[in-house]
């Protein structure tokens, strides 16, 4: 995912997290983006990312975000 894609993904997620959880979500995403840039981002990272993000999301946004993350992780698996 390029920088523009990362920024779009970050903004998408941040608009769907619970009030007061934005900084935590941003930190998790920024760490994942750093690992992607280094080439160390793994399927294990995706598996850790999902439950962390679920706990931060607004319950009514969970399904929408899961669909996007599934698409993102599917793209990751094809590289």
N, C-alpha and C positions, 0 to 999 in steps of 0.2 A: 504494500500500500504506500503510495507516495505521500508527501507532506500534505498536499491539498486533501487527499482522501482521509488522512489521519485527522486533520482539522475538522472535516465534515463529520466524521464518526464521533470525535470528541464532543462536538457541539450537539449532535443528535442525542448522545447518551446524557450529557449534562442537563439537557432540557427535560429529561425523564427521570432523574433521580429525586429522592425525597429532599425536602427542604433541609438545609444544613449539611447535606452529605456530598455536596458538589466537590469540595476540596479532596475528599477521600477518593471519589470516583476519578477525578482528574489525575491524582497521583498513581492510581492503578493503571490507568490508560497510558500515561506518560512512560511508565516503566515498561509496559508491553511494547510501545512504539520504539523505545530505546533498544530493547532486545531484538526487535525486527531489523532495525538499522544495523545492528552488530551481527546479524545472522544467527543469533542464539535463541530465537523465539521458537518454542516447540509445541507439540500437541499437548504436552503436560501443562504448559503455561495456559493454554486455552481451557483445559479442564479445571485449573485453579481459578481462572478469570471468571468463569460463568457463575459459580456460587457466590463469589464475592460481590459481583455486580447485581445479582438477584437480590441480595440483602439490602442493597442501596436504592433500588428502583422503587418508584411509586407502583403499588400493586396493579393499578389499572393500565400501566404501560408495559408490564412484564411480557405479555404475549408479543407485542409489537417489537420489543427489543430482542427477544429470543429469536425471532425470525431473521432479523438483520445479523445478529451474531452468528447464527447457523450459516447464513450465506457467506459471511466473512470467513468463518473457519473452514467452510467448504472450499473457498478460493485458496486459502492457505494450504490445504491438503493437496491441491493440484499443482503446486509449484515445486 
